[in-house]
Amino acid sequence: MGAAVAVNALGDIYDIKTGKKIAGLLAEGLEDFEDTDAALLKTMQQAGDLWSRGEGENTTIGCILTNADLSKAELKKVAQMGQNGYARAIRPVE
């Protein structure tokens, strides 16, 4: 079993085992991460609500690959587990 994910998200990616941010908005010196929540809030306050105009939308597309002989119910459970992985690793997840 494996997974492939393409992320075009505005947010941060965390290691679910350590809780450490491993990808996200880079700070000015490009050596550390910016506080993405604070940056989003500041941008929204300056430009108005971006989401109501259809801009700033996140996209995350994933595919779980397996050659296991699974029933429809088992495949549904695997898909649910994949969605839970998004919620644990991407903040904010959409």
Contacts in CASP RR format, 6 or more apart in sequence:
PFRMAT RR
TARGET T0000
AUTHOR 0000-0000-0000
METHOD contacts of the structure
MODEL  1
MGAAVAVNALGDIYDIKTGKKIAGLLAEGLEDFEDTDAALLKTMQQAGDL
WSRGEGENTTIGCILTNADLSKAELKKVAQMGQNGYARAIRPVE
1 64 0 8 1.000
1 65 0 8 1.000
1 66 0 8 1.000
1 68 0 8 1.000
1 78 0 8 1.000
2 64 0 8 1.000
2 65 0 8 1.000
2 66 0 8 1.000
3 62 0 8 1.000
3 63 0 8 1.000
3 64 0 8 1.000
3 65 0 8 1.000
3 82 0 8 1.000
4 62 0 8 1.000
4 63 0 8 1.000
4 65 0 8 1.000
5 60 0 8 1.000
5 61 0 8 1.000
5 62 0 8 1.000
5 63 0 8 1.000
6 59 0 8 1.000
6 60 0 8 1.000
6 61 0 8 1.000
6 62 0 8 1.000
7 13 0 8 1.000
7 59 0 8 1.000
7 60 0 8 1.000
7 90 0 8 1.000
8 58 0 8 1.000
8 59 0 8 1.000
8 60 0 8 1.000
9 58 0 8 1.000
9 59 0 8 1.000
9 60 0 8 1.000
9 90 0 8 1.000
9 92 0 8 1.000
9 93 0 8 1.000
9 94 0 8 1.000
10 36 0 8 1.000
10 40 0 8 1.000
10 56 0 8 1.000
10 58 0 8 1.000
11 24 0 8 1.000
11 25 0 8 1.000
11 36 0 8 1.000
11 40 0 8 1.000
11 58 0 8 1.000
11 90 0 8 1.000
11 91 0 8 1.000
11 92 0 8 1.000
12 21 0 8 1.000
12 23 0 8 1.000
12 24 0 8 1.000
12 25 0 8 1.000
12 33 0 8 1.000
12 36 0 8 1.000
12 90 0 8 1.000
12 91 0 8 1.000
13 21 0 8 1.000
13 22 0 8 1.000
13 23 0 8 1.000
13 24 0 8 1.000
13 89 0 8 1.000
13 90 0 8 1.000
14 20 0 8 1.000
14 21 0 8 1.000
14 22 0 8 1.000
14 88 0 8 1.000
14 89 0 8 1.000
14 90 0 8 1.000
14 91 0 8 1.000
15 22 0 8 1.000
15 89 0 8 1.000
16 85 0 8 1.000
16 88 0 8 1.000
16 89 0 8 1.000
21 33 0 8 1.000
24 33 0 8 1.000
24 34 0 8 1.000
24 36 0 8 1.000
25 33 0 8 1.000
25 34 0 8 1.000
25 36 0 8 1.000
25 39 0 8 1.000
26 32 0 8 1.000
26 33 0 8 1.000
26 34 0 8 1.000
27 33 0 8 1.000
27 34 0 8 1.000
36 91 0 8 1.000
43 50 0 8 1.000
44 50 0 8 1.000
50 56 0 8 1.000
51 57 0 8 1.000
57 94 0 8 1.000
58 92 0 8 1.000
58 93 0 8 1.000
58 94 0 8 1.000
60 86 0 8 1.000
60 90 0 8 1.000
60 93 0 8 1.000
60 94 0 8 1.000
64 78 0 8 1.000
64 79 0 8 1.000
64 82 0 8 1.000
66 78 0 8 1.000
70 78 0 8 1.000
86 93 0 8 1.000
87 93 0 8 1.000
END
